[in-house]
């Protein structure tokens, strides 16, 4: 029991990190809390499903196209909607939430509801780890999650666009004086965030079904991880994912699986009461703002 909780807790933590990385990246660079993130996640799943079942594309091609289209949707949302609301935080939240709600309810209206909407596993096998049988899809999720986190670190430190990301995140006004087009970089960051969410969907959704409700669950989990870890902090995302991931797994093992989502909501409430900026957040605390 302990070994299973340890291993599956790690897998659950990586899943949380995967769904939160894109949301955190977008906020850290552009300052936009993308509340359409869960809808983009589900959109990538349905696009992949459509490519497989309606167009007859190979899984790799369908998944790649889904990621590219979802990233493009993120870029277009920023370029033609959020750019007009730049600096109006409440308006940005309402706008992104409205886009996400419209997408998810459109899927519901079109009848994308049912157990037939699933993605096939990429590797149909299992591995015995310390006496615990783990399917290859979950191992793949861990590998992809670690790879994306490492890729993000390399990208932000060893590419021109990545360094522009870091410059804007640290001080947008100084970045402007250095000739960095902050609007273009922010657009790319939103596209990257949506693309990261799409990749997460492609590797995670084979474990279940593609559903409208999954979009809301992903958004709540991404918010929980980012708020607990500190909005804009990649290290915070990883630490918070481990904390919440294991807390959820322990709750599912010893209490009931229906309480797993409650863990995320309770984590948000506790961190907002104790340390509003999050464990590794850079936002000022309440007493510093007064």
C-alpha positions as CSV (number, residue, x, y, z in Angstrom):
1,X,0.0,0.0,0.0
2,X,2.8,2.4,0.9
3,X,4.8,1.7,-2.2
4,X,1.7,2.2,-4.4
5,X,0.9,5.5,-2.7
6,X,4.4,6.7,-3.2
7,X,4.6,5.8,-6.9
8,X,1.1,6.8,-7.9
9,X,1.5,10.0,-5.8
10,X,4.6,10.9,-7.9
11,X,2.6,10.3,-11.1
12,X,-0.3,12.4,-9.8
13,X,2.2,15.2,-8.9
14,X,3.7,15.2,-12.3
15,X,0.2,15.4,-13.9
16,X,-0.5,18.5,-11.7
17,X,2.8,20.0,-12.7
18,X,2.1,19.3,-16.4
19,X,-1.3,21.0,-16.3
20,X,0.1,24.0,-14.3
21,X,3.3,24.7,-16.3
22,X,1.5,26.4,-19.2
23,X,-0.8,28.5,-17.0
24,X,2.2,29.6,-14.9
25,X,4.3,30.4,-17.9
26,X,1.6,32.7,-19.4
27,X,1.1,34.5,-16.1
28,X,4.8,34.8,-15.4
29,X,5.6,36.4,-18.8
30,X,2.5,38.3,-19.9
31,X,0.9,38.8,-16.4
32,X,-2.3,37.3,-17.8
33,X,-4.2,34.8,-15.7
34,X,-5.6,32.7,-18.6
35,X,-8.9,31.3,-17.3
36,X,-9.5,29.8,-20.8
37,X,-6.7,27.4,-20.0
38,X,-8.9,24.4,-19.1
39,X,-10.9,25.0,-22.3
40,X,-7.7,24.9,-24.4
41,X,-6.8,21.6,-22.7
42,X,-10.1,20.0,-23.6
43,X,-9.9,21.6,-27.1
44,X,-6.6,19.8,-27.7
45,X,-8.2,16.6,-26.7
46,X,-11.1,16.9,-29.0
47,X,-8.9,18.0,-31.9
48,X,-6.7,15.0,-31.4
49,X,-9.8,12.7,-31.2
50,X,-11.2,14.3,-34.4
51,X,-7.9,13.9,-36.2
52,X,-7.8,10.2,-35.3
53,X,-11.5,9.3,-35.8
54,X,-12.8,11.7,-38.4
55,X,-9.8,12.4,-40.5
56,X,-8.0,9.1,-40.1
57,X,-4.7,10.7,-39.2
58,X,-1.9,8.8,-37.3
59,X,-1.9,9.6,-33.6
60,X,1.4,11.5,-33.8
61,X,0.2,13.7,-36.6
62,X,-3.2,14.3,-35.0
63,X,-1.6,15.2,-31.7
64,X,1.0,17.6,-33.3
65,X,-1.7,19.4,-35.2
66,X,-3.8,19.7,-32.1
67,X,-0.9,21.2,-30.2
68,X,-0.2,23.7,-33.0
69,X,-3.8,24.7,-33.4
70,X,-4.3,25.2,-29.7
71,X,-1.2,27.3,-29.5
72,X,-2.4,29.4,-32.4
73,X,-5.8,29.9,-30.6
74,X,-3.9,31.2,-27.6
75,X,-1.9,33.6,-29.7
76,X,-5.0,34.9,-31.5
77,X,-6.9,35.3,-28.2
78,X,-4.1,37.5,-26.9
79,X,-3.5,39.4,-30.1
80,X,-7.2,40.3,-30.8
81,X,-8.7,40.3,-27.4
82,X,-6.4,40.6,-24.4
83,X,-4.1,43.2,-26.1
84,X,-7.0,45.6,-26.1
85,X,-7.5,45.0,-22.3
86,X,-3.8,45.2,-21.4
87,X,-3.4,46.3,-17.8
88,X,-7.1,45.9,-16.9
89,X,-6.7,42.8,-14.7
90,X,-10.3,42.2,-13.9
91,X,-11.3,42.6,-17.5
92,X,-8.6,40.2,-18.6
93,X,-9.9,37.6,-16.1
94,X,-13.5,38.1,-17.3
95,X,-12.5,37.9,-20.9
96,X,-10.4,34.7,-20.7
97,X,-13.1,33.1,-18.5
98,X,-15.7,34.0,-21.1
99,X,-13.6,32.5,-23.9
100,X,-13.1,29.3,-21.9
101,X,-16.8,29.1,-21.0
102,X,-17.9,29.6,-24.6
103,X,-15.6,26.9,-25.9
104,X,-16.6,24.3,-23.2
105,X,-20.3,25.0,-23.6
106,X,-19.9,24.9,-27.4
107,X,-18.5,21.3,-27.1
108,X,-21.5,20.4,-24.8
109,X,-23.9,21.9,-27.4
110,X,-22.3,20.0,-30.2
111,X,-22.8,16.8,-28.3
112,X,-19.3,15.9,-27.4
113,X,-20.4,14.0,-24.3
114,X,-19.9,10.3,-23.7
115,X,-17.4,7.6,-23.0
116,X,-16.6,7.1,-26.7
117,X,-14.5,10.3,-26.6
118,X,-11.2,8.8,-25.5
119,X,-7.7,8.8,-26.8
120,X,-5.7,5.6,-27.1
121,X,-2.7,4.9,-24.9
122,X,0.6,5.5,-26.6
123,X,2.3,2.5,-25.2
124,X,0.1,-0.5,-24.2
125,X,2.3,-2.2,-21.6
126,X,3.0,-2.2,-17.9
127,X,6.1,-2.3,-15.7
128,X,6.6,-3.7,-12.2
129,X,8.2,-1.2,-9.9
130,X,8.9,-2.4,-6.3
131,X,6.0,-4.8,-6.6
132,X,3.7,-2.2,-7.9
133,X,2.3,-2.6,-11.4
134,X,2.4,0.8,-13.3
135,X,1.2,1.2,-16.9
136,X,3.5,2.6,-19.5
137,X,1.3,5.6,-20.1
138,X,1.8,6.9,-16.6
139,X,5.6,6.3,-16.9
140,X,5.4,8.3,-20.2
141,X,3.6,11.1,-18.4
142,X,6.5,11.3,-15.9
143,X,9.0,11.4,-18.7
144,X,7.2,14.0,-20.6
145,X,6.6,16.2,-17.5
146,X,10.3,16.1,-16.6
147,X,11.3,16.8,-20.2
148,X,9.0,19.8,-20.6
149,X,10.2,21.3,-17.3
150,X,13.8,20.8,-18.4
151,X,13.0,22.2,-21.9
152,X,11.5,25.3,-20.4
153,X,14.6,25.9,-18.3
154,X,16.9,25.5,-21.3
155,X,14.7,27.6,-23.5
156,X,14.4,30.5,-21.1
157,X,18.2,30.6,-20.6
158,X,19.8,29.7,-23.9
159,X,17.5,31.2,-26.6
160,X,16.9,34.7,-27.6
161,X,13.2,34.5,-27.2
162,X,13.6,32.8,-23.9
163,X,15.8,35.5,-22.6
164,X,13.2,38.0,-23.8
165,X,10.7,36.1,-21.7
166,X,12.8,36.5,-18.6
167,X,13.5,40.1,-19.3
168,X,9.8,41.0,-19.5
169,X,9.1,38.9,-16.4
170,X,11.7,40.8,-14.4
171,X,10.9,44.3,-15.6
172,X,8.8,45.1,-18.7
173,X,9.7,48.8,-18.8
174,X,13.4,48.1,-18.9
175,X,12.8,45.4,-21.5
176,X,11.1,48.1,-23.7
177,X,14.1,50.4,-23.4
178,X,16.3,47.5,-24.7
179,X,14.2,47.2,-27.9
180,X,12.2,44.1,-26.9
181,X,8.7,44.1,-28.4
182,X,6.8,43.2,-25.3
183,X,3.5,42.7,-27.1
184,X,5.0,40.2,-29.5
185,X,6.8,38.3,-26.7
186,X,3.6,38.3,-24.5
187,X,1.7,36.9,-27.5
188,X,4.2,34.1,-27.9
189,X,4.1,33.4,-24.2
190,X,0.3,32.9,-24.3
191,X,0.7,30.6,-27.3
192,X,3.4,28.6,-25.5
193,X,1.2,28.3,-22.4
194,X,-1.7,27.0,-24.5
195,X,0.7,24.7,-26.3
196,X,2.0,23.3,-23.0
197,X,-1.6,22.7,-21.9
198,X,-2.3,20.9,-25.2
199,X,0.7,18.6,-24.8
200,X,-0.5,17.8,-21.2
201,X,-3.9,16.9,-22.7
202,X,-2.4,14.6,-25.3
203,X,-0.5,12.5,-22.8
204,X,-2.9,12.7,-19.8
205,X,-6.3,12.2,-21.5
206,X,-5.6,8.6,-22.6
207,X,-6.0,7.7,-18.9
208,X,-9.7,8.8,-19.0
209,X,-12.3,10.4,-21.2
210,X,-12.4,13.8,-22.9
211,X,-15.2,15.7,-21.2
212,X,-16.4,19.3,-20.7
213,X,-16.1,18.8,-17.0
214,X,-12.4,18.0,-17.3
215,X,-11.8,21.6,-18.5
216,X,-13.1,23.0,-15.2
217,X,-11.1,20.4,-13.2
218,X,-7.9,21.2,-15.0
219,X,-8.4,25.0,-14.4
220,X,-9.0,24.4,-10.7
221,X,-5.9,22.2,-10.3
222,X,-3.7,24.6,-12.3
223,X,-4.9,27.5,-10.2
224,X,-4.3,25.5,-7.0
225,X,-0.7,24.6,-7.9
226,X,0.2,28.1,-9.1
227,X,-1.4,29.9,-6.1
228,X,0.2,27.5,-3.6
229,X,3.6,27.6,-5.3
230,X,3.5,31.3,-6.1
231,X,2.2,32.7,-9.4
232,X,5.1,33.0,-11.9
233,X,7.5,30.7,-10.0
234,X,8.5,27.5,-11.8
235,X,10.1,26.1,-8.7
236,X,6.9,26.9,-6.8
237,X,4.9,24.9,-9.4
238,X,7.1,21.8,-8.9
239,X,7.0,22.0,-5.1
240,X,3.3,22.7,-4.9
241,X,2.6,19.9,-7.4
242,X,4.4,17.4,-5.1
243,X,2.6,18.7,-2.0
244,X,-0.9,18.7,-3.5
245,X,-0.3,15.6,-5.6
246,X,0.6,13.5,-2.6
247,X,-2.1,15.0,-0.5
248,X,-4.7,14.1,-3.2
249,X,-3.3,10.5,-3.5
250,X,-3.3,10.0,0.3
251,X,-6.9,11.3,0.4
252,X,-8.0,9.0,-2.4
253,X,-6.3,6.0,-0.8
254,X,-7.4,6.4,2.8
255,X,-10.6,8.5,2.4
256,X,-12.4,8.5,-1.0
257,X,-11.5,9.5,-4.5
258,X,-14.4,12.0,-4.6
259,X,-12.5,14.2,-2.1
260,X,-9.4,14.7,-4.4
261,X,-10.7,17.9,-5.9
262,X,-11.5,19.2,-2.4
263,X,-7.8,19.0,-1.5
264,X,-7.0,21.5,-4.3
265,X,-9.7,23.9,-3.0
266,X,-8.6,23.6,0.6
267,X,-4.9,24.2,-0.5
268,X,-5.9,27.4,-2.1
269,X,-7.9,28.6,1.0
270,X,-5.0,27.7,3.4
271,X,-2.3,29.4,1.4
272,X,-4.4,32.6,0.8
273,X,-4.9,32.8,4.6
274,X,-1.3,32.1,5.6
275,X,0.8,33.4,2.7
276,X,-1.2,35.1,-0.1
277,X,1.8,35.4,-2.4
278,X,2.4,31.6,-2.3
279,X,5.4,29.6,-1.2
280,X,7.8,31.0,-3.8
281,X,5.7,34.0,-5.1
282,X,7.2,37.4,-5.8
283,X,4.0,39.3,-5.3
284,X,3.9,41.7,-2.3
285,X,2.1,40.5,0.8
286,X,-0.9,42.4,2.1
287,X,0.9,44.2,4.9
288,X,3.6,45.4,2.4
289,X,0.9,46.9,0.1
290,X,-0.8,49.0,2.8
